[in-house]
Amino acid sequence: MADKLVVAILGATGVVGTQMIQCLEERDFPVERLVPLASARSAGKTVRFNGEDVTVLEATPDAFDGVDIVLGAAGDAQAKELLPEAAARGAVCVDNSHAFRLDADVPLVIPEINPEDIANHPRNIIANPNCATIIGLVPTWPLAQRAGLKRLIVSTYQAASGAGMPGLRELERESRVLAEGGEVGDTAPFAYQLAFNLIPQIGGFKEEAYTSEELKMQNEGRKIMHMPELRVNCTCVRVPVMRSHSESITVEFERPITPDEAREVLSKAPGVKVVDDPANLRYPMPLDTSDQDLVYVGRIRRDLSAPDGVSALTFWCCGDQIRKGAATNAVQIAEHLL
Ligand SMILES: NC(=O)c1ccc[n+]([C@@H]2O[C@H](COP(=O)([O-])OP(=O)(O)OC[C@H]3O[C@@H](n4cnc5c(N)ncnc54)[C@H](OP(=O)(O)O)[C@@H]3O)[C@@H](O)[C@H]2O)c1
């Protein structure tokens, strides 16, 4: 690849696309030219990049002519339609949608876990995992390497912005309307009012009454960690938090591991910050983890219900799902491509 690259962002006006532009700037990614793409509705708007206004173009196949790297931040349908067009024109695409994640010839990558998979991308497409999967696996992986992974039991507490700009705006709107004593009315994109509430459904219902979001943790986790038999039980909940997903994770290991050993492993793990000081009421919270790239881990303790009492741990983690769960992870993959 050349020293400086033409980088297109498909979905440059959304929550993830906007963050990608910021990440490219912050990480000093060698951009020769930025090509922000979105729907026809946004064509002609501008985005700010490195102190300049750059005009948003309608995402059409020809818009990818001359592009080296595409960062995909649109929905599944746009990704399926447009990224093969970009790839056919020679661009390498790093996509955030679900469209290609489980395809055998598309690597699914968290750079802290399986960077070696990036090299093999025969379709010129590399997939970014689901945001809750990234936030959960970044701290789970180093523990798995120390003690072997048998089973994961996960509950997620996912921010409104996980549903994109419409989700963010809806939680803002509901909070404002309720504070003024009004009725919330239509709650789209959520099925119910989210402010002052929790919604135990993210995605559609699939087999055995699990949601699509819950199955991603299992299916994507198996692919990323190369553990096809991994057992995962996941419950995903939407919570009235603007930004940063939180997760309660119980890990059953092959071998014993103590909370102190886990803290030691995690204190050296890439992408992780241990915040675990119950005596001083210090633990990860979404307000503290927003707008930065580390996954904070705390509340590390033995699972007292484990059969042998020593081979399972429970912990709590929070991470900014727009950054590490999406934009930063994609830019990290692009950095590996360089
Ligand atoms: N939000 C998260 O926390 C998160 C985390 C991980 C992965 N993801 C995934 O990342 C992707 C983007 O999510 P998001 O949250 O950023 O959504 P979003 O805020 O709703 O943004 C969607 C983007 O897609 C563009 N778009 C819509 N229709 C289009 C079309 N026909 N052609 C071209 N562009 C079109 C939109 O452009 P307009 O402004 O012109 O409509 C906008 O830029 C999704 O696949 C999502 O599942 C999201």
PDBQT file of the ligand as one rigid body, heavy atoms in Angstrom, charges set to zero:
ROOT
HETATM    1  N1  LIG A 401     -23.783   2.562  17.204  1.00  0.00    +0.000 N 
HETATM    2  C1  LIG A 401     -22.965   1.652  17.691  1.00  0.00    +0.000 C 
HETATM    3  O1  LIG A 401     -22.627   1.665  18.881  1.00  0.00    +0.000 OA
HETATM    4  C2  LIG A 401     -22.418   0.569  16.802  1.00  0.00    +0.000 A 
HETATM    5  C3  LIG A 401     -21.420  -0.254  17.314  1.00  0.00    +0.000 A 
HETATM    6  C4  LIG A 401     -20.887  -1.272  16.511  1.00  0.00    +0.000 A 
HETATM    7  C5  LIG A 401     -21.359  -1.447  15.238  1.00  0.00    +0.000 A 
HETATM    8  N2  LIG A 401     -22.340  -0.636  14.751  1.00  0.00    +0.000 N 
HETATM    9  C6  LIG A 401     -22.766  -0.841  13.380  1.00  0.00    +0.000 C 
HETATM   10  O2  LIG A 401     -22.226   0.224  12.625  1.00  0.00    +0.000 OA
HETATM   11  C7  LIG A 401     -23.092   0.560  11.558  1.00  0.00    +0.000 C 
HETATM   12  C8  LIG A 401     -23.471   2.042  11.669  1.00  0.00    +0.000 C 
HETATM   13  O3  LIG A 401     -24.165   2.237  12.885  1.00  0.00    +0.000 OA
HETATM   14  P1  LIG A 401     -24.472   3.677  13.474  1.00  0.00    +0.000 P 
HETATM   15  O4  LIG A 401     -24.838   3.431  14.877  1.00  0.00    +0.000 OA
HETATM   16  O5  LIG A 401     -23.398   4.639  13.175  1.00  0.00    +0.000 OA
HETATM   17  O6  LIG A 401     -25.811   4.078  12.656  1.00  0.00    +0.000 OA
HETATM   18  P2  LIG A 401     -26.389   5.532  12.326  1.00  0.00    +0.000 P 
HETATM   19  O7  LIG A 401     -25.973   6.526  13.345  1.00  0.00    +0.000 OA
HETATM   20  O8  LIG A 401     -27.833   5.317  12.113  1.00  0.00    +0.000 OA
HETATM   21  O9  LIG A 401     -25.692   5.905  10.934  1.00  0.00    +0.000 OA
HETATM   22  C9  LIG A 401     -25.972   5.199   9.740  1.00  0.00    +0.000 C 
HETATM   23  C10 LIG A 401     -25.154   5.747   8.601  1.00  0.00    +0.000 C 
HETATM   24  O10 LIG A 401     -25.489   5.002   7.425  1.00  0.00    +0.000 OA
HETATM   25  C11 LIG A 401     -25.828   5.936   6.397  1.00  0.00    +0.000 C 
HETATM   26  N3  LIG A 401     -26.813   5.408   5.448  1.00  0.00    +0.000 N 
HETATM   27  C12 LIG A 401     -28.115   5.139   5.649  1.00  0.00    +0.000 A 
HETATM   28  N4  LIG A 401     -28.699   4.718   4.499  1.00  0.00    +0.000 NA
HETATM   29  C13 LIG A 401     -27.747   4.751   3.544  1.00  0.00    +0.000 A 
HETATM   30  C14 LIG A 401     -27.715   4.459   2.158  1.00  0.00    +0.000 A 
HETATM   31  N5  LIG A 401     -28.803   4.029   1.515  1.00  0.00    +0.000 N 
HETATM   32  N6  LIG A 401     -26.539   4.599   1.495  1.00  0.00    +0.000 NA
HETATM   33  C15 LIG A 401     -25.435   5.030   2.134  1.00  0.00    +0.000 A 
HETATM   34  N7  LIG A 401     -25.390   5.337   3.447  1.00  0.00    +0.000 NA
HETATM   35  C16 LIG A 401     -26.532   5.189   4.155  1.00  0.00    +0.000 A 
HETATM   36  C17 LIG A 401     -26.408   7.107   7.138  1.00  0.00    +0.000 C 
HETATM   37  O11 LIG A 401     -26.412   8.248   6.278  1.00  0.00    +0.000 OA
HETATM   38  P3  LIG A 401     -27.555   9.373   6.372  1.00  0.00    +0.000 P 
HETATM   39  O12 LIG A 401     -27.132  10.261   7.517  1.00  0.00    +0.000 OA
HETATM   40  O13 LIG A 401     -27.460  10.045   5.057  1.00  0.00    +0.000 OA
HETATM   41  O14 LIG A 401     -28.844   8.681   6.617  1.00  0.00    +0.000 OA
HETATM   42  C18 LIG A 401     -25.438   7.218   8.302  1.00  0.00    +0.000 C 
HETATM   43  O15 LIG A 401     -24.265   7.870   7.897  1.00  0.00    +0.000 OA
HETATM   44  C19 LIG A 401     -24.294  -0.387  11.668  1.00  0.00    +0.000 C 
HETATM   45  O16 LIG A 401     -24.081  -1.499  10.850  1.00  0.00    +0.000 OA
HETATM   46  C20 LIG A 401     -24.259  -0.800  13.139  1.00  0.00    +0.000 C 
HETATM   47  O17 LIG A 401     -24.858  -2.043  13.345  1.00  0.00    +0.000 OA
HETATM   48  C21 LIG A 401     -22.872   0.375  15.512  1.00  0.00    +0.000 A 
ENDROOT
TORSDOF 0
